[in-house]
């Protein structure tokens, strides 16, 4: 029986002769055995600025667009719109997606690190059921976060919520105070300028 390509939608939206985004190969869809799954949050200045929250799950990056970015305040529920699965090697992608291409704009790695599943069931199943809880060990974000699906039919939305734990901090606002890439140290404008320089 032929298995469905989890990256078919991702690939169908992109012209890889124009964009430097990774295509994703069969070998790149497997993490080294014994390694912890990772998360990445990519700051993406497209038609509007948003943050792409991605979790390594079953050989792909499950992805949500978070317009306001993640919060460290448990009282703030951040809208998270599901997007297509991305290849694992997208996890450290920084650069500019050309004009007239899907997602055109500049991308930087705002935060990255390992994560733990806080539920007994596999993370893929938890996401499928619409209620995942994870512990992030990032450079900017740490602690528990919940991803919750709400609504039905065309009204389905997800929320990204900081859980109440020792890493919660209502006074912090890392989205505005820590704008740089954790990989290159660059701002979004510097990533764009570097890409334009060649």
C-alpha positions in Angstrom: 0.0 0.0 0.0 1.3 3.4 -0.9 1.9 5.7 2.0 0.8 9.4 1.8 3.6 11.9 1.6 3.3 14.1 4.7 5.1 16.9 2.8 3.1 16.8 -0.4 1.2 20.0 0.5 4.4 21.8 1.6 6.1 20.9 -1.7 3.1 21.7 -3.9 3.2 25.3 -2.6 6.8 26.0 -3.4 9.0 26.4 -6.5 12.4 25.1 -5.4 14.2 26.6 -8.3 13.4 30.0 -6.8 13.3 29.5 -3.0 16.2 28.4 -0.8 13.8 26.6 1.6 14.7 22.9 2.1 12.8 20.4 -0.1 12.9 17.7 2.6 14.1 14.2 1.7 13.3 10.8 3.1 16.6 10.8 5.1 15.9 14.3 6.5 12.6 13.1 7.9 14.3 10.9 10.5 15.9 12.2 13.7 19.0 10.4 15.0 17.9 7.6 17.4 17.9 8.5 21.0 17.7 12.2 20.4 15.0 14.4 22.0 12.5 15.9 19.6 13.0 19.6 19.0 10.9 22.7 18.6 11.6 25.9 16.7 9.9 29.3 16.6 10.7 31.2 13.4 10.0 34.9 13.2 8.5 35.4 9.7 8.1 38.9 8.2 5.8 38.1 5.3 2.8 40.2 4.3 2.3 40.5 8.1 4.8 39.7 10.8 4.1 36.5 12.7 5.9 33.6 14.5 5.8 30.1 13.2 5.7 27.6 16.0 6.9 24.1 14.9 7.3 20.8 16.8 9.2 17.8 15.5 6.6 15.0 15.4 6.7 11.7 13.5 9.3 12.8 10.9 7.9 16.3 10.1 7.6 19.7 11.8 3.9 20.2 12.8 3.4 23.9 12.3 1.2 26.8 13.5 1.4 30.5 12.7 1.1 32.6 15.8 0.3 36.2 14.9 1.4 37.8 18.2 4.1 35.4 19.0 4.4 33.2 22.1 3.8 34.7 25.6 5.4 33.9 29.0 2.2 35.0 30.7 -0.3 32.2 31.5 -3.2 34.7 31.2 -2.5 35.4 27.6 -4.0 33.0 25.1 -2.3 33.3 21.8 -4.1 32.4 18.5 -2.2 29.7 16.6 -3.4 28.9 13.1 -2.3 25.4 11.8 -0.3 25.4 8.6 1.1 22.6 6.5 3.7 20.2 7.9 7.3 21.3 7.1 10.4 19.1 6.7 12.7 18.5 9.7 15.6 20.3 8.0 13.5 23.5 8.0 14.3 23.7 11.7 17.3 25.9 11.2 16.2 27.8 8.0 17.0 31.5 7.9 16.8 33.6 4.8 14.4 35.4 2.5 11.7 33.7 0.5 11.5 35.5 -2.9 8.6 37.8 -3.9 5.6 36.1 -5.5 6.5 32.8 -3.8 4.3 31.3 -1.1 5.3 32.9 2.3 7.4 35.5 0.6 9.4 37.4 3.2 12.3 37.0 5.7 12.6 34.2 8.2 14.9 33.9 11.2 15.2 31.3 14.0 13.8 33.2 17.0 14.1 30.3 19.4 15.0 26.6 19.3 15.7 23.7 21.6 14.5 20.3 22.7 11.0 19.6 24.1 9.3 17.0 26.2 5.8 15.6 25.8 4.0 16.1 29.1 1.1 13.7 28.3 1.1 9.9 28.5 -0.1 9.5 25.0 2.2 10.0 22.0 2.5 13.7 20.9 1.2 13.0 17.4 -2.0 11.5 19.0 -2.3 14.4 21.4 -2.2 16.9 18.5 -4.7 14.8 16.5 -7.0 14.9 19.5 -6.6 18.7 19.9 -4.9 18.9 23.2 -1.1 18.8 23.5 1.1 19.8 26.5 4.8 20.2 26.1 7.8 21.4 28.1 10.1 23.7 26.1 13.9 23.9 26.8 14.7 26.8 24.4 17.1 29.6 24.6 14.3 32.2 25.2 11.3 30.1 26.2 11.3 27.4 28.9 8.5 25.6 30.7 5.1 24.1 29.9 3.0 25.2 27.0 -0.4 23.9 26.0 -1.7 23.7 22.4 -5.5 23.6 22.5 -7.9 23.2 19.6 -11.2 25.0 20.0 -14.3 25.4 17.8 -15.8 23.1 15.2 -15.9 22.9 11.4 -14.8 26.2 9.7 -14.5 27.8 13.2 -11.6 25.6 14.3 -8.8 27.6 16.0 -5.9 26.6 18.1 -4.5 28.5 21.2 -1.0 28.5 22.4 -1.0 29.1 26.2 1.9 29.3 28.7 1.2 26.9 31.6 1.4 28.0 35.2 4.8 26.8 36.4 8.1 28.3 37.7 9.0 29.5 34.2 5.9 31.6 33.8 6.5 35.4 34.0 3.8 37.9 33.3 6.4 40.7 33.3 8.5 39.3 30.4 7.7 40.1 26.8 10.4 38.3 24.9 8.7 38.9 21.5 9.5 42.6 21.8 12.6 42.6 24.0 14.5 39.7 22.3 14.1 40.2 18.6 17.3 38.5 17.4 18.0 35.1 15.9 19.4 32.6 18.4 21.5 31.1 15.6 23.0 34.1 13.8 22.4 36.8 16.3 20.9 38.9 13.5 17.7 41.0 13.4 15.1 40.3 10.7 16.5 43.3 8.8 20.0 42.0 8.9 18.9 38.5 7.7 17.1 40.2 4.8 20.2 42.4 4.0 22.5 39.4 4.0 20.2 37.4 1.7 20.0 40.4 -0.7 23.9 40.6 -0.7 24.0 37.1 -2.0 
